[in-house]
């Protein structure tokens, strides 16, 4: 122990790093091969994979606020792949695989913790739906089972098995369910990207998109104009607004999504527990805090202000699941913005504007897709617009062709 302290005490890189993880701010260059609008998890992940696996480093990430300061900082850090459709399961399963190795790949601890997710069924219809989801998941290599009430009691002894007079009939037990520190994921990707030559420009807002003869040629920012070969839009919560600057509409409606967290207590809850019927899910962090989340607010709005109405309804349902929590104190409450599509699946791929690529419509499931979305978008950019097979089902034109990928029944807390 004394030798360890002495080692750190004499280390020039401790406690203040001699070589910062992120480079100092620089001036914008007049031209980039790729401009990524949005410095959240998806934006920096795309830049990282472009640089590391495709050798494309003349890339600028433009973030109007700070690194990971949008929805990346406002989610509840849930990772899962227990979706309903074959397209969704295949996509999110790849993301879970990448998440498991991120700490080693970054040489940076993202605090990944595989704990499993338990979703409760209170009706016969829900049991039938869960059975179908379990079979789809297992078919594509996922670890998901339908379990009975006795198995649920063994997993979560403190759970009320009759919340709000709705008996728990069964549960969807997703063993791959996990959490990770959302900030660390963004920092790890940003560190890896900038070390390879990518430029991260914070406090740089894109005010307009320059389109000439149906092709994107650059962007206007609060720090000047930049020309580019292509643009990747990754601005969760503001996708429709940015698309309008590029001259087209997106089939997206934006709603606030709120969450809250209690004071820390002794660990008692390992799995993530959710009840779609009660529009509520509960998880306990590594520090002992209890995180509550639920469905989106029932009205379209661009606001991240939390409300008393949501607090009262969400906590009432959480207390139904775990009655003893009524005596706990709430520590903080926050909100993010969710870009919802009609089929509850994202929009990835091409847009009506040439060389303008879409990473949008993530609703409440954006964080869990960060690695695979970044990897897929990098492949799309590097190939000059050839859409990877994995994300072809999520193209925007599916709404015109009636090829929706309906994941409405797979949300952790139905919206």
ZIQUI-V215350 format. One record per backbone hydrogen bond with DSSP energy under -0.5 kcal/mol. CO is the residue of the C=O (numbers start at 1). NH is the residue of the N-H. E is the energy in kcal/mol with one decimal. If there is no record, write none. Layout:
CO & NH & E
CO & NH & E
This chain:
1 & 5 & -2.1
2 & 6 & -2.3
3 & 7 & -2.3
4 & 8 & -2.0
5 & 9 & -2.5
6 & 10 & -1.9
7 & 11 & -0.5
8 & 11 & -0.6
11 & 14 & -1.7
15 & 17 & -0.5
18 & 20 & -0.6
30 & 227 & -2.7
32 & 229 & -1.3
33 & 230 & -1.0
34 & 60 & -2.2
35 & 37 & -0.6
35 & 232 & -2.5
36 & 38 & -0.8
36 & 62 & -2.9
37 & 234 & -2.5
39 & 68 & -2.8
40 & 44 & -2.4
41 & 45 & -2.0
42 & 46 & -2.3
43 & 47 & -1.9
44 & 48 & -2.3
45 & 49 & -2.4
46 & 50 & -2.2
47 & 51 & -2.2
48 & 52 & -3.0
49 & 53 & -1.9
49 & 54 & -0.6
50 & 54 & -0.9
50 & 56 & -2.4
51 & 55 & -0.6
55 & 57 & -0.8
57 & 59 & -2.6
58 & 33 & -1.5
58 & 34 & -1.6
59 & 199 & -2.7
60 & 36 & -3.1
60 & 62 & -0.6
61 & 63 & -0.6
61 & 201 & -3.1
62 & 38 & -2.7
63 & 204 & -3.1
65 & 203 & -2.4
66 & 69 & -2.2
70 & 73 & -1.1
71 & 74 & -1.0
77 & 180 & -1.0
79 & 178 & -2.6
81 & 83 & -2.0
85 & 89 & -2.5
86 & 90 & -2.2
87 & 91 & -1.8
88 & 92 & -2.7
89 & 93 & -2.2
90 & 94 & -1.4
91 & 95 & -1.2
92 & 96 & -2.2
93 & 97 & -1.9
94 & 98 & -1.8
95 & 99 & -2.5
96 & 100 & -1.7
97 & 101 & -0.6
98 & 101 & -1.0
98 & 102 & -0.6
99 & 102 & -1.2
101 & 105 & -2.3
102 & 106 & -3.0
103 & 107 & -1.6
103 & 108 & -1.7
108 & 110 & -0.6
110 & 181 & -3.1
113 & 115 & -0.7
113 & 179 & -1.7
116 & 272 & -2.4
117 & 119 & -0.5
117 & 174 & -3.1
118 & 274 & -2.5
119 & 172 & -2.9
120 & 122 & -0.5
121 & 169 & -2.7
121 & 170 & -1.2
123 & 127 & -1.9
124 & 128 & -2.2
125 & 129 & -2.2
126 & 130 & -2.7
127 & 131 & -2.2
128 & 132 & -1.9
129 & 133 & -2.3
130 & 134 & -2.7
131 & 135 & -1.9
132 & 136 & -2.3
133 & 137 & -2.5
134 & 138 & -2.4
135 & 139 & -2.1
136 & 140 & -1.3
137 & 142 & -3.1
138 & 141 & -1.6
142 & 144 & -0.8
143 & 175 & -2.1
143 & 176 & -0.7
145 & 147 & -0.6
145 & 173 & -3.0
147 & 171 & -2.1
148 & 152 & -1.9
149 & 153 & -2.4
150 & 154 & -1.7
151 & 155 & -1.8
152 & 156 & -3.0
156 & 159 & -1.7
159 & 161 & -0.6
160 & 163 & -0.6
161 & 168 & -2.5
162 & 165 & -1.3
163 & 166 & -1.7
166 & 163 & -0.5
167 & 169 & -0.7
170 & 121 & -2.7
171 & 147 & -2.9
171 & 173 & -0.8
172 & 119 & -2.0
172 & 174 & -0.8
173 & 145 & -2.3
173 & 175 & -0.8
174 & 117 & -2.4
174 & 177 & -1.7
177 & 115 & -1.5
177 & 116 & -3.4
178 & 79 & -2.9
179 & 113 & -2.9
180 & 182 & -0.7
181 & 185 & -1.7
182 & 186 & -1.7
183 & 187 & -2.7
184 & 188 & -2.8
185 & 189 & -2.1
186 & 190 & -2.5
187 & 191 & -3.0
188 & 192 & -2.2
189 & 193 & -2.4
190 & 194 & -2.7
191 & 195 & -1.9
192 & 196 & -0.6
193 & 196 & -0.9
193 & 198 & -2.0
194 & 197 & -1.4
199 & 61 & -3.0
199 & 201 & -0.6
200 & 202 & -0.7
201 & 63 & -2.7
203 & 205 & -0.5
205 & 207 & -0.7
205 & 222 & -1.5
208 & 220 & -2.8
209 & 211 & -0.7
210 & 217 & -2.7
210 & 218 & -1.2
212 & 215 & -1.3
214 & 354 & -2.6
215 & 212 & -2.9
217 & 228 & -2.0
218 & 210 & -2.6
219 & 226 & -2.7
220 & 207 & -2.5
220 & 208 & -1.5
221 & 224 & -1.5
224 & 221 & -1.3
226 & 219 & -2.7
227 & 32 & -1.9
230 & 35 & -2.2
231 & 233 & -0.5
231 & 357 & -3.1
232 & 37 & -2.9
232 & 234 & -0.7
233 & 359 & -1.5
235 & 238 & -2.7
238 & 242 & -2.1
239 & 243 & -2.5
240 & 244 & -1.9
241 & 245 & -1.0
242 & 246 & -1.1
243 & 247 & -0.6
243 & 248 & -1.9
244 & 247 & -0.8
245 & 209 & -0.5
250 & 252 & -2.3
253 & 340 & -3.0
254 & 301 & -1.6
255 & 338 & -3.3
256 & 297 & -3.0
257 & 336 & -2.8
258 & 294 & -0.7
259 & 334 & -2.5
260 & 292 & -2.9
261 & 331 & -2.8
261 & 332 & -1.7
268 & 270 & -0.5
271 & 273 & -0.5
272 & 118 & -3.7
273 & 282 & -3.4
274 & 120 & -2.7
275 & 278 & -0.6
275 & 279 & -0.6
275 & 280 & -1.7
276 & 279 & -0.6
279 & 295 & -0.6
280 & 275 & -3.1
281 & 293 & -1.9
282 & 273 & -2.6
283 & 291 & -3.4
285 & 288 & -1.7
288 & 265 & -1.8
289 & 285 & -2.9
289 & 291 & -0.5
290 & 262 & -2.1
291 & 283 & -1.8
292 & 260 & -2.0
293 & 281 & -2.3
299 & 256 & -0.6
301 & 303 & -0.9
304 & 335 & -0.5
307 & 311 & -1.5
308 & 312 & -2.6
309 & 313 & -2.2
310 & 314 & -2.8
311 & 315 & -2.2
312 & 316 & -1.7
313 & 317 & -1.6
314 & 318 & -2.2
315 & 319 & -2.4
316 & 320 & -1.2
317 & 321 & -1.5
318 & 322 & -2.3
321 & 160 & -3.0
322 & 325 & -2.0
323 & 326 & -1.8
324 & 327 & -1.3
325 & 328 & -1.8
329 & 263 & -2.2
332 & 261 & -2.5
334 & 259 & -2.3
336 & 257 & -2.2
337 & 339 & -0.5
338 & 255 & -2.3
338 & 340 & -1.0
339 & 363 & -1.9
340 & 253 & -2.2
341 & 344 & -1.0
343 & 407 & -2.8
347 & 360 & -2.8
349 & 358 & -3.2
350 & 396 & -0.5
353 & 356 & -1.6
354 & 216 & -2.1
355 & 231 & -2.5
355 & 357 & -0.6
356 & 351 & -0.5
357 & 233 & -2.8
358 & 349 & -1.9
360 & 347 & -2.9
362 & 365 & -2.8
366 & 369 & -1.0
367 & 370 & -1.8
369 & 373 & -2.7
370 & 374 & -2.3
371 & 375 & -2.3
372 & 376 & -2.5
373 & 377 & -2.9
374 & 378 & -1.9
375 & 379 & -1.8
376 & 380 & -2.2
377 & 381 & -2.4
378 & 382 & -2.9
379 & 383 & -1.7
380 & 385 & -2.3
381 & 384 & -1.6
385 & 387 & -0.7
388 & 391 & -1.2
388 & 392 & -0.8
389 & 392 & -0.8
391 & 394 & -1.5
392 & 395 & -1.4
394 & 348 & -2.2
395 & 398 & -1.3
396 & 399 & -1.4
397 & 400 & -0.5
397 & 401 & -1.6
398 & 403 & -2.8
404 & 406 & -0.8
405 & 407 & -0.7
407 & 410 & -2.0
408 & 411 & -0.9
